[in-house]
Amino acid sequence: MLFTKMEATGNDFVIVEAGDEDRPWPGLAVALCDRHRGIGADGILVASSSSAADARMRMFNPDGSEAEMCGNGIRCFAKYVLSRDGAVRETSTLSIETKAGIKAVFPFYDRDELTAVKVDMGKPVFSPSRIPVLMKVAKPEKRYVPPIVDFPVALGKRKLPMTFVSMGNPHAVCFTKDDPARFPLEDVGPRVERHEMFPKRVNFEIAQVVNQKKVKARVWERGAGGTLSCGTGACAVGVAAILHGYTETAVEVELPGGNLEIEWNGKDQVFLKGPARFVFKGEWIERN
């Protein structure tokens, strides 16, 4: 099976073609993502044709679970699709079908190189039942449910104020005054991910506001653990920061693997912009 390794701000992926075969993708994801016995990645992206868009992307985490959406992954995927024939195909927009719906992506070029991709990530979702988060709201039958901000989530004797948002997948964002690098993410992250409030588990972000244009963050990804970067996580952090009034409507999110640009006007779609890079290509020898 041929594969392509790509990365986006340190979030790395193995891209494979689905072809006409129905392969056991969850098990393959576990094997391919293994950094000692496999290729090593934060997830695999499965490319196939789509009757509704230019291409279809499925994303599987290192634990074999399938994610609804991946912001860094879709930028890598877009660059992969536009470079399939060895030469970069120039276009103003590309549509990609995902489990979270069809996403529009906008490539940016420098001479003959595709250097960055901007993604319409859709509108953020705040309704607890749709994120999902198990909690009561005053009138769940109402069409509009206000965002849940700084809700105290109990972790033993500790309570963390969290803002809940879905960017096609569930996120819980916690702001801190300290540098996120000092936060015990490896201890707290797994406990938040599998907290009883989140029936489908959750991605957890710890964030610090630097100024009105910049936020620093670290992410514990559902099904992957601590990663250098997370596109949907950066979007969730940007949305949460704008909701709180901490930043302007265009904000840079600094992650350990690099910086991502987030735009949200407070009511419509969220836009994510960042780089994507090829690492290497190879052939996976499947084991019996």
C-alpha positions in Angstrom: 0.0 0.0 0.0 1.5 3.3 -1.1 1.4 6.2 1.4 2.4 9.9 1.7 3.6 11.4 5.0 2.7 15.1 5.5 2.7 17.5 8.4 1.1 20.8 9.3 2.6 22.8 12.2 4.0 19.5 13.6 0.7 17.6 13.4 1.7 14.7 11.2 -0.4 12.4 9.0 -0.2 9.3 6.8 -2.3 9.7 3.7 -3.5 6.6 1.8 -5.8 6.0 -1.1 -8.9 4.0 -0.4 -9.2 2.7 -4.0 -12.0 0.1 -4.5 -11.0 -1.9 -1.4 -12.8 -1.8 1.9 -9.8 -2.1 4.2 -9.9 -2.4 8.0 -9.0 1.3 8.5 -9.2 1.3 12.4 -6.6 -1.5 12.7 -4.5 0.0 10.0 -4.5 3.4 11.7 -3.2 1.8 14.9 -0.4 0.0 13.0 0.5 2.9 10.7 0.6 5.5 13.4 2.8 3.5 15.8 6.1 5.5 16.0 8.2 2.4 16.9 6.7 -0.4 14.7 4.9 1.7 12.1 5.4 4.9 10.1 4.5 7.2 13.0 1.7 9.8 12.8 -1.0 11.6 14.7 -3.6 10.0 12.4 -4.2 8.6 9.0 -6.2 10.3 6.2 -8.0 8.1 3.7 -8.6 9.6 0.3 -11.5 8.5 -1.9 -13.8 10.0 -4.6 -17.0 11.8 -3.6 -20.2 12.3 -5.5 -20.8 15.6 -3.6 -17.4 17.2 -3.6 -14.0 17.2 -5.3 -12.7 14.5 -2.9 -13.6 12.7 0.3 -11.4 12.6 3.4 -11.8 10.2 6.4 -9.6 10.7 9.4 -8.6 7.9 11.9 -6.8 8.5 15.2 -3.9 6.5 16.4 -6.3 4.5 18.7 -8.4 3.5 15.6 -11.3 5.8 16.3 -12.7 7.9 13.5 -12.7 11.6 13.9 -15.4 13.8 12.4 -13.0 16.5 11.3 -9.3 17.5 11.4 -8.3 21.1 10.7 -4.6 20.4 10.2 -5.4 17.2 8.3 -7.7 18.8 5.8 -5.0 21.3 4.9 -2.5 18.5 4.2 -5.2 16.6 2.4 -6.0 19.6 0.1 -2.3 20.0 -0.8 -2.1 16.2 -1.5 -5.1 16.3 -3.8 -3.9 19.3 -5.7 -0.4 17.7 -6.1 -1.4 14.1 -7.0 0.0 14.3 -10.6 3.4 15.5 -9.5 2.6 19.1 -10.5 0.6 21.5 -8.4 -2.8 22.2 -9.8 -3.8 25.8 -9.3 -7.4 26.5 -8.2 -9.1 29.2 -6.2 -11.2 26.7 -4.1 -11.6 23.0 -3.5 -14.4 21.2 -1.8 -13.7 18.2 0.5 -16.3 15.9 2.0 -15.7 15.0 5.6 -17.7 13.3 8.3 -18.6 16.8 9.6 -19.9 17.9 6.1 -18.4 19.4 3.0 -15.7 21.9 3.7 -14.4 24.6 1.3 -10.6 25.1 1.2 -8.7 28.0 -0.4 -5.1 27.4 -1.5 -2.4 30.1 -1.4 0.4 29.9 -3.9 3.9 31.4 -4.1 5.2 30.9 -7.7 4.6 27.2 -8.4 4.4 26.1 -4.7 1.2 25.7 -2.6 2.4 27.3 0.6 -0.7 27.6 2.8 -4.4 26.6 2.9 -7.3 28.5 4.4 -10.3 26.4 5.4 -14.0 27.3 6.0 -14.5 25.3 9.2 -18.2 26.1 9.4 -20.1 27.7 12.2 -19.1 26.8 15.8 -21.8 24.8 17.7 -22.6 25.7 21.3 -25.6 23.6 22.1 -24.6 21.0 24.7 -26.7 18.3 23.1 -24.9 18.8 19.8 -21.3 19.0 21.1 -22.2 16.8 23.0 -21.9 17.6 26.7 -24.2 16.1 29.3 -25.6 19.0 31.2 -28.9 20.7 31.7 -29.8 24.0 30.0 -32.7 26.2 31.0 -34.9 25.7 28.0 -33.4 23.0 25.6 -36.3 23.4 23.3 -35.2 27.0 22.4 -33.7 27.4 18.9 -30.8 29.4 20.3 -28.8 28.1 23.2 -26.2 30.6 24.5 -22.6 29.4 24.7 -21.5 27.7 27.9 -18.5 29.6 29.1 -16.2 28.9 32.2 -18.3 26.0 33.4 -16.5 24.4 36.4 -15.7 20.8 35.5 -14.7 18.8 38.6 -11.6 16.7 38.4 -11.3 15.2 41.9 -10.7 18.2 44.3 -9.8 20.4 41.4 -12.3 22.4 39.2 -11.3 23.8 35.8 -13.4 26.6 34.1 -14.2 25.3 30.6 -15.9 26.7 27.5 -17.6 24.1 25.3 -17.7 24.3 21.5 -17.9 21.9 18.6 -15.9 22.6 15.4 -17.3 19.4 13.9 -15.8 17.6 16.8 -16.1 18.4 20.6 -13.8 20.7 22.5 -13.4 22.0 26.0 -11.2 25.1 26.4 -9.7 26.3 29.7 -7.9 29.6 30.0 -5.0 30.1 32.4 -2.8 33.0 33.4 0.3 30.8 33.4 2.3 29.6 30.4 0.5 26.4 29.0 4.0 24.8 28.9 3.8 24.5 32.7 0.4 22.9 32.8 0.3 19.1 33.6 -1.4 18.3 30.3 -0.3 14.6 30.3 -2.1 14.1 33.7 -5.1 16.3 33.2 -5.7 15.7 29.5 -6.7 12.1 29.7 -9.0 12.7 32.6 -10.8 15.5 30.8 -11.0 13.5 27.5 -12.9 10.7 29.3 -14.8 12.7 31.8 -18.4 11.5 32.3 -19.7 14.8 31.0 -18.5 14.0 27.5 -20.3 10.9 26.0 -18.2 10.9 22.9 -15.0 12.0 24.7 -13.6 15.5 24.1 -10.5 17.4 22.9 -9.1 19.5 25.7 -7.2 22.8 25.2 -5.3 24.8 27.8 -4.8 28.4 26.7 -3.2 31.7 27.8 -4.0 35.1 26.3 -0.9 36.9 25.3 -2.6 40.0 23.9 -5.6 41.0 21.8 -4.1 39.3 18.7 -2.4 36.3 20.1 -3.1 33.2 22.3 -0.8 30.4 23.4 -2.2 26.9 23.7 -1.6 23.2 24.1 -4.0 20.5 23.1 -4.8 17.0 24.3 -6.5 15.4 21.3 -9.2 12.8 21.7 -7.8 9.5 20.5 -4.3 10.8 19.9 -3.1 12.4 23.2 -0.8 15.4 23.4 0.1 16.7 19.9 2.2 19.6 18.7 -0.7 21.1 17.0 -4.5 20.8 16.4 -6.4 22.7 13.8 -9.9 22.3 15.2 -8.4 22.9 18.7 -6.9 26.2 17.5 -10.3 27.1 16.1 -12.0 26.3 19.4 -9.4 28.3 21.3 -9.9 31.3 19.0 -13.7 31.1 19.3 -13.5 30.9 23.1 -11.1 33.8 23.3 -13.4 35.9 21.1 -16.5 34.9 23.1 -14.8 36.1 26.3 -13.7 39.4 24.6 -10.1 38.6 25.2 -9.0 39.1 21.6 -10.0 40.7 18.3 -11.9 38.7 15.7 -8.7 37.7 13.9 -6.3 35.9 16.3 -3.1 34.0 16.0 -2.9 30.8 18.1 0.6 29.7 19.0 1.0 26.0 19.5 4.2 24.0 20.2 4.4 23.0 16.5 3.7 26.4 15.0 1.2 29.2 14.6 -2.3 29.1 13.0 -4.5 32.1 12.0 -8.1 32.0 13.1 -10.9 34.4 12.0 -14.4 34.5 13.4 -16.8 37.5 13.4 -18.8 36.1 16.3 -21.7 34.7 14.4 -20.8 33.1 11.1 -18.1 30.6 9.8 -14.7 30.2 11.4 -11.7 30.3 9.1 -8.5 28.5 9.7 -5.2 29.3 7.8 -1.8 27.6 8.0 0.9 25.7 6.2 1.1 22.1 5.0 4.2 20.2 4.0 5.2 16.9 2.4 7.6 14.8 4.4 8.2 11.6 2.4 6.5 8.9 0.4 6.8 5.1 0.8 5.2 1.7 0.6 3.7 -0.1 3.6 4.2 -3.8 3.6 1.0 -5.3 5.0 1.4 -8.0 7.5 -0.5 -11.3 7.7 
